């Protein structure tokens, strides 16, 4: 069996079932099931405390109008935390190392942030397209350049994030392989 360093990024299968499905469905067991009471046991108490503390930490710097983002930001953080922690298990695959997942998360959030800024503060949002003190002949060109820069930002950041994650995983793979090879040579 000939393996390369990039084989670690392939989704593993067990009996024809992708293990990514099992690892993505497993956290559903950790979420409380609906009951008549709000808090039924220690696990749901711990989950409620964790979500409350996380939301409080995220929302403290924001004003009251920004608190409507609490649910989506907390959900996104818990999703990313659980997916990345499940990626530490052996024979599982971390989907956040894929460009498609990073872009699928980055683009809607970027678009929501952009549209919210344009709706709530249009002059300030559009003011970022033109730096102060720009000579008059350069204004049309700079607006086109800044608009292009703004539109490709989620793609560029997604590619950078994926490349950094892939490089980190390759580095861990190289170090662990070298350690395993050199460990047998040590007295």
N, C-alpha and C positions, 0 to 999 in steps of 0.2 A: 504494500500500500504506500504510494508515493504522496506525501503531503507537502504543501507549501505553507509559508507563513500566512498567506491570505485565506487558507481553508478555515481558519478560526472564525471567519465572518460569515460562513455559510450556515444556514439554519439547519440544525440537526433534526433527524427524524428517528422515531422509534416505532417500529411496526407500521411504517407508512404514515404515521401521524406526526405532523410537525410539532416539536416540543415547544415552539413559541406559543402555540394555542394553549397548551397546558399551563405554561408560565404566565400567560396573560390572564387566564381565567382563575388562577389560584388566588390572587388577592381578593376576589369577590367573596371568598370565604371569610376574609377578615372584616368585611363590612357588616354592620349589624343588620339583622332582618327586622322588618317593621313589626312592632308589638303595640299593645295598648298603652304601655308606659313608655316614657322617654328613655329612662335608663334602667335596663333590666339586669345587668350583671357587671362584673368588674371590667370585662373586656370592652363593653360599650362605653363604660365610664371613662376608661383610658383613651378610647378613640375620640370621645367627645372633648375630653381635656386637651388632647393633642391638636385637634382641629381648631378649638377655641384659641389656644396659645399661638398656633401658627398664624391664624387670621389676625389676631391682635398684633403680632409682630409685623405682619405685612402692612396692616392698615394704619398703624400709629402715625406715620409721617404724612398721611394723606388727609385732605379735608373731607367733610361729610359727603360731598358729591362723588368723591372717589371710592367710597365704601361700597358702591354697587358692583365694583370689580372684585369684591372679596371672594365670592363663590367661585368664579372662574379661575382666579389666581390660586386659591387654595386647592381646588380640584386639580389644576395643572401641576402644582408642586407635589401633591400626593401621588399623582399618576407617574410623574418622572422619577420620584423617589422610589416607588415600588418597582417600576420597570428596571431601574438601574440596580437596585438591590437584588432583584431576581436574576439579573445578569451575572451576579457573582457566584451563583450556584453552578456546579459542574454540569457540563453538557447542555447548557442553556445558551441562548443567543440574546444579546442586548440589541433591541431594535433601534435604540438611539444612535447607533453607529452607522445607520443607513441614511443617506441623503434624503430619501423620500419621506422618512418620518420627521426629520428635522425641518424640511420645507413645509410639510403638512402642518406642523405646529407653528412655524415662524410666520408663514404668510397670512393666515387669518388674524393673528394677534397684531401683526404689523399693520394690516389694513384697518383693523378696528381702532388702533391707536391713531393712525393717520386721519381717518374719517371723524373720529371724536374731536381731535384737535382742530380740524377744519370747520366742524360744526360749532364748537364752543368758542374758539378764538381764531376766526379766519384771518384777520390781519397779521397776527403774530405767527401763525403757521405759514402763511404765504411770504412773510417777511424773511424767513430763513432761506428762501430761494435766491435772495439778492443781498450780498454783503454790503455793509455801509461803505460809503465813499467810492462806489464803483463808477468809473468814467461812463458817461452817457453812451458812447459808441459800443461799449462792451456789454451793455445791459441785456440785449436779446440773446447773445451767445451764452452769457453766464446763467440766465434763467433756464435755457435748454440744458446746459451742463448740470446744473443743480437738480433739475427735475429728473434727468436720467440717473443721476447719482442716488436720488431718493427712491426711484422705482426699482433699481437693482440691489438696493441695500439688503433685503431679506435673502435674496439668492446668494449674495457674496458672504453674508454672515453664516448662512446655512452651510455653504461649502467649506468655509473656514472651520466651523465647529466640527463637521464631519471629518475633515482632514486631521484636526488635532486629536479627536477621539481615536481615529484609526492609527495615528502615529503613536499615541499612548499605549494602545493595545499591542501594537507590534513591538514596542520597546519592552513591555512586560513579557511578551512571548519570547523575545530574544534573550532577555536576562534569565528567565526561568529555564530555557533550553540550555544556555551556557552553564547555569548553576548545576543542572542535572548532569551534564556531561563532565564538568570539572569535579563534581562531588565524588564520583567514582575514582578519580585519580588521587584524591587526597589520602594521606596516610591515616 
